[in-house]
Structure formats: structure tokens, C-alpha cells
Amino acid sequence: MRRSSFLSAGAGAMIAAALPPLSAAALANDTVRYTLTAAPKLFAPMSGVSFAGVAFNGSIPGPVLRTTYGQRVHVDFRNRSKIETTVHWHGMILPNAMDGVAGITQPAVPPGGDFTYEFAPNPPGTRWYHDHAMQMGTVLGMFGLFIVDDPKDEPADAEFALVFHDVPNMRSLAAALKGTSNAPMVDPMGSPEMAGMKADDKMGDEVSYVAHCINGASYPGTQRLAVKVGDRVRLRILNANPSQTRYVRLAGHTLRVTHSDGNPLAQPLDVEALRIGVAERYDAWFEVKKPGAWLLQGVSADPLAFEQAVVVHTPGMENAPPMAAPQSIDGVDFFTYEKAGGRAASVDTSGVTIRKDWTLGGGAYGANAWTIDGKLWPNTPKIVVRRGDRVLVHFTNKTDMDHPMHLHGHTFRVVEVNGTALARPLAKDVSLVPANGGTLTWIFDADSPAGRWLLHCHNEIHMMGGMMTEVDYA
Ligand SMILES: [Cu+2]
């Protein structure tokens, strides 16, 4: 699509993402019940793109699941896809057996199989769910938002859930995975491309993408967000891209970030753009001060990312040409952990009983091998904890890519980035460890239910390529 048509074309199909208030009926029940059915889906987010995906309940992304903090959720999961899969509840602290990691917390659910998940969604905030069986289910479309409403939250005049995701070029994905010594799968897509490739066909480590979507559509087919002058609007944004960080701007507006990965910041931060690593979520607010139409856009070095946009408009401005933001982040004041956390003299290590200093490595050309202290999963160093331990993990990243490191079943605090101690540590479940010698430090408390909790890079390619370990309760 050329830029001119991008700016002038009208709206196509819409998918509702405006979040309605919870019904009184839902609040009256202690348990919210959902059925999630995974099944093949031919996904066509824009003309000319047709992708053999797997969807929850027929849509990519899957439905927004929602509970109020204090309620339980009961999910009947039915796997009617052709791959083995599970459902992982990203960012939740829950019984280990409900964490949905194939081979670690449960057997993979085979094609035709069922599994029941039941737990009390916790902590409150913007969480999500996705496949976790090393069969590429998440890349194929098995993901969605899970909002745990916090009754203490300030009410918004309007609220929208925006899931950013991108459709991979299957050949580039196969190429990136070629050389994965550790992969428990060979040909997840059933595509002849992977099977037909030789080792020297590897085209590079980066996956390329053929479509860039918000809530399952590309601009101009994306939904429009209707707002009114005076509204204070809350956005809940997820980056479900398998490998790429995304910047997000709303033309003509400042974004006030209040939550990272669903957890409240110690103090909100006003920025011109978000920077969202793989699997991260941000809650950001804006105020509508005058009538108009503006684009909320993904911004990236990828020239196609301009398709990742939705129009925000006031009444009567539905067909106005929307104001766009420049497709550059040069000079833009974007969100960073350091800005949100502020600078402290030093990291408060009081109470720390276990310390790990890990080097993230690998990424050599020709092999999809990504390491922790030089080792590939399952030979990576593990953390064995007893209840009450306080764990410090200091990452040094020797590769030339940022790594979105994720810990299951816990909320950690980011206390240091690139040598800067943070005065207000960020409570998160995934954090970008900066490339090229960058450092980042977590502290977390071993106060979750006992079990085996994965710790891994959320870049799908790197996870498959070995950058994974676990925190085990002794
Ligand atoms: Cu990584």
C-alpha cells in the first residue's frame, strides 16, 4: 500500500475493541466462565495477505477476557487445532499447575484434547494469555488480552484495548529457526518451505513481517475509536509481535503512562511515544481537548509499520483525513524504564538471599542458538529458591539484540538499567535487557505458589533457540 492511499482511504471492516463496563451479572458471580476453542483460521487482515493461522474462538487476537479482582475464572479449553498447545496466563500469579507450560506444568493438550483452567486472576491489571507449547501457536495467532479490573482504579470516560501484532513471512520465520539445535519441533506450519531448506539457505536472524495489525486488521481496515471532547481515555496496549519492539504514538497528543505490564507506576509519566518490547503491556491515558481525527500508530524502522494504525476521532470527524505522526522517533521523548523509575544513588539490595549474574549471549550467524551463561536450555543455570528468599538477577547482554526477559508466576522489580539504579523500581513481568553490553537487574521475592516457573526470552525465536531457564521452589 502506498502512503497516499494510507492517508486517504476510508474505514473498512471494524472489530469492536471498546471495552464495555462489566455487567452486574458478572460481578454477582464469584466465578467467570469462558470457553476458549483453538481452531485453524485463514487470517486475512488486508487484501493480498492470507495466513494459515490458529485462532481462539475464531478471531486473531482472541477475545478479551475480563474479571474483577477477587473473582475466579474457569476456562474450558478445547484444542481443535492441528498442533499441540496449552494456554499460559501471562503475568498471573497462580497455582503452578495452572500456568499452562507444556512439559513443565502440564502435558501439551493434543489436537482434539481438552483442559480446564481455574484460578483467581491476580494481580489486577492488563494481562494476557497465549499458547506455550513450543509449537509456534502464539506466532500463528493464539493470544489475547486478559484484563483483571482493579476496583480501586480511576474510572475512564472511554477505554480501548489495542493488541499490536504482526504476521510473519513464513519463509523468513523458517529461515530464522533453521539451525535451532534444541527445537522440539521440525515443521510447525506444515509448510514445505522449512522442510525443503538446507542449512545454507539461512537468510538471517531477523523475521520479516507481511502485515502489521492492531486488533487483527491493518489500516485502513482497522476499527475507529470514537471519543468526545473532554474525555479522559484509557488505552491498554499489548505488543504481541513475536520478535520486534514497537514504538506507539498518537498524533497531536501526549500519552500519560500509568501502568507497565498491568502494574501501577509509582508515578505516572508523560511521553510522546510508548516503547513496547515483545509481550509488554502499557496502560496510557490521553485527554481529548478539541474536535479532530488523529492516527494512533505503530512506529518502527520497518517500512510497513504505517499499516499499524487506528483513527481516533470526535463526533462528526469520522471521515476527516486524520492527522498522522512522523514515522520517526528521532528526537521523540519516548517511554524508558529510566525515565519512569528516576535515578537513585544505588540499588537497595536489602534482604537479598540469592544473587545471579548472568550473561546473555549467542546469536552467531548460521545457528539459532541464544544462551544464558553460554548454555542452551535445558542445560542453562537454574535458580532454586526456598519460600522467603529474595532473588537478585543481574543480566549482561553481550548480543546485538534487546532481549525481552520474562518470569512466570512472579512480579519482579526492575531496579537497575545500564548502570543506573532506579529510585522507583518498576513492577513488571517482562523487561527489555538492552543490547550491546547493556545491563538490567531484577529483584523478586520467592513468595509464589511452589513449582517450576519458567524464565525466558519472549522473543519467540530466541526462546526456541535456547534462551530459557526456570525458577524452582525446593
Ligand atoms: Cu531474546
Residues whose N, C-alpha, C, O or C-beta is under 5 A from the ligand:
A	BS01	CU	D402 H403 P404 C457 N459 H462
